[in-house]
Structure formats: structure tokens, C-alpha cells
Amino acid sequence: MNELLQRLVKDAQLSPEQAQQAVLTIAAFVKEKFPMLGGAVDQIFAAGSPADEDQA
């Protein structure tokens, strides 16, 4: 997920906070539209999240 955040910051010229919110919004949208993918979405977007880095 860190790579995605970095790309959003660089390519879309978002602040790190905006990039994080964009990813959370996309994850919520996918989970809403495709509930059967909810667990997979959580795992994908949780990998490398800032919370994970704090624990490292």
C-alpha cells in the first residue's frame, strides 16, 4: 500500500493525508459495491498501512 500512497502523492500531486483518504475512500467503495470482496480488500489495504509501520 505504501507504493500506492507514494504514487498518489507523486503522480496526482496529493498530500500524504489526501492520498491516505483517497485509498480509504476507494476501499470503502469497493467493499460497498462488492461485499464478497470485503475481507480481501481489508487485507490488501491493511498491508503496509501507517498503523502497521507504527508497530514495526
CNS distance restraints for C-alpha pairs under 8 A (distance, minus, plus):
assign (resid   1 and name CA) (resid   5 and name CA) 6.30 0.50 0.50
assign (resid   1 and name CA) (resid  44 and name CA) 7.52 0.50 0.50
assign (resid   1 and name CA) (resid  45 and name CA) 6.07 0.50 0.50
assign (resid   1 and name CA) (resid  46 and name CA) 7.56 0.50 0.50
assign (resid   1 and name CA) (resid  47 and name CA) 6.09 0.50 0.50
assign (resid   1 and name CA) (resid  48 and name CA) 5.24 0.50 0.50
assign (resid   1 and name CA) (resid  49 and name CA) 6.38 0.50 0.50
assign (resid   2 and name CA) (resid   6 and name CA) 6.10 0.50 0.50
assign (resid   2 and name CA) (resid  48 and name CA) 5.77 0.50 0.50
assign (resid   2 and name CA) (resid  49 and name CA) 6.94 0.50 0.50
assign (resid   3 and name CA) (resid   7 and name CA) 6.14 0.50 0.50
assign (resid   4 and name CA) (resid   8 and name CA) 6.23 0.50 0.50
assign (resid   5 and name CA) (resid   9 and name CA) 6.24 0.50 0.50
assign (resid   5 and name CA) (resid  16 and name CA) 7.11 0.50 0.50
assign (resid   5 and name CA) (resid  19 and name CA) 5.64 0.50 0.50
assign (resid   5 and name CA) (resid  20 and name CA) 6.54 0.50 0.50
assign (resid   5 and name CA) (resid  23 and name CA) 7.65 0.50 0.50
assign (resid   6 and name CA) (resid  10 and name CA) 6.11 0.50 0.50
assign (resid   6 and name CA) (resid  16 and name CA) 7.86 0.50 0.50
assign (resid   7 and name CA) (resid  11 and name CA) 5.46 0.50 0.50
assign (resid   7 and name CA) (resid  12 and name CA) 7.37 0.50 0.50
assign (resid   8 and name CA) (resid  12 and name CA) 5.00 0.50 0.50
assign (resid   8 and name CA) (resid  13 and name CA) 6.58 0.50 0.50
assign (resid   8 and name CA) (resid  14 and name CA) 6.08 0.50 0.50
assign (resid   8 and name CA) (resid  19 and name CA) 5.68 0.50 0.50
assign (resid   9 and name CA) (resid  13 and name CA) 4.87 0.50 0.50
assign (resid   9 and name CA) (resid  14 and name CA) 4.49 0.50 0.50
assign (resid   9 and name CA) (resid  15 and name CA) 5.74 0.50 0.50
assign (resid   9 and name CA) (resid  16 and name CA) 6.05 0.50 0.50
assign (resid   9 and name CA) (resid  19 and name CA) 6.20 0.50 0.50
assign (resid  10 and name CA) (resid  14 and name CA) 7.17 0.50 0.50
assign (resid  14 and name CA) (resid  18 and name CA) 5.61 0.50 0.50
assign (resid  14 and name CA) (resid  19 and name CA) 5.75 0.50 0.50
assign (resid  15 and name CA) (resid  19 and name CA) 6.14 0.50 0.50
assign (resid  16 and name CA) (resid  20 and name CA) 6.18 0.50 0.50
assign (resid  17 and name CA) (resid  21 and name CA) 6.26 0.50 0.50
assign (resid  18 and name CA) (resid  22 and name CA) 6.07 0.50 0.50
assign (resid  19 and name CA) (resid  23 and name CA) 6.29 0.50 0.50
assign (resid  20 and name CA) (resid  24 and name CA) 6.28 0.50 0.50
assign (resid  21 and name CA) (resid  25 and name CA) 6.05 0.50 0.50
assign (resid  22 and name CA) (resid  26 and name CA) 6.17 0.50 0.50
assign (resid  23 and name CA) (resid  27 and name CA) 6.10 0.50 0.50
assign (resid  23 and name CA) (resid  45 and name CA) 7.86 0.50 0.50
assign (resid  24 and name CA) (resid  28 and name CA) 6.14 0.50 0.50
assign (resid  25 and name CA) (resid  29 and name CA) 6.14 0.50 0.50
assign (resid  26 and name CA) (resid  30 and name CA) 6.18 0.50 0.50
assign (resid  27 and name CA) (resid  31 and name CA) 6.18 0.50 0.50
assign (resid  27 and name CA) (resid  41 and name CA) 6.43 0.50 0.50
assign (resid  27 and name CA) (resid  42 and name CA) 7.68 0.50 0.50
assign (resid  27 and name CA) (resid  45 and name CA) 7.19 0.50 0.50
assign (resid  28 and name CA) (resid  32 and name CA) 6.07 0.50 0.50
assign (resid  29 and name CA) (resid  33 and name CA) 6.12 0.50 0.50
assign (resid  30 and name CA) (resid  34 and name CA) 5.64 0.50 0.50
assign (resid  30 and name CA) (resid  35 and name CA) 7.63 0.50 0.50
assign (resid  30 and name CA) (resid  37 and name CA) 7.74 0.50 0.50
assign (resid  30 and name CA) (resid  38 and name CA) 7.72 0.50 0.50
assign (resid  30 and name CA) (resid  41 and name CA) 7.58 0.50 0.50
assign (resid  31 and name CA) (resid  35 and name CA) 4.94 0.50 0.50
assign (resid  31 and name CA) (resid  36 and name CA) 7.67 0.50 0.50
assign (resid  31 and name CA) (resid  37 and name CA) 6.30 0.50 0.50
assign (resid  31 and name CA) (resid  38 and name CA) 4.85 0.50 0.50
assign (resid  31 and name CA) (resid  41 and name CA) 6.89 0.50 0.50
assign (resid  34 and name CA) (resid  38 and name CA) 7.07 0.50 0.50
assign (resid  37 and name CA) (resid  41 and name CA) 6.02 0.50 0.50
assign (resid  38 and name CA) (resid  42 and name CA) 6.18 0.50 0.50
assign (resid  39 and name CA) (resid  43 and name CA) 6.29 0.50 0.50
assign (resid  40 and name CA) (resid  44 and name CA) 6.08 0.50 0.50
assign (resid  41 and name CA) (resid  45 and name CA) 6.01 0.50 0.50
assign (resid  42 and name CA) (resid  46 and name CA) 5.74 0.50 0.50
assign (resid  43 and name CA) (resid  47 and name CA) 6.24 0.50 0.50
assign (resid  45 and name CA) (resid  49 and name CA) 6.93 0.50 0.50
assign (resid  46 and name CA) (resid  52 and name CA) 7.71 0.50 0.50
assign (resid  47 and name CA) (resid  52 and name CA) 7.33 0.50 0.50
assign (resid  48 and name CA) (resid  52 and name CA) 5.84 0.50 0.50
assign (resid  48 and name CA) (resid  53 and name CA) 6.72 0.50 0.50
assign (resid  49 and name CA) (resid  53 and name CA) 6.62 0.50 0.50
assign (resid  50 and name CA) (resid  54 and name CA) 6.37 0.50 0.50
assign (resid  51 and name CA) (resid  55 and name CA) 6.69 0.50 0.50
assign (resid  52 and name CA) (resid  56 and name CA) 6.55 0.50 0.50
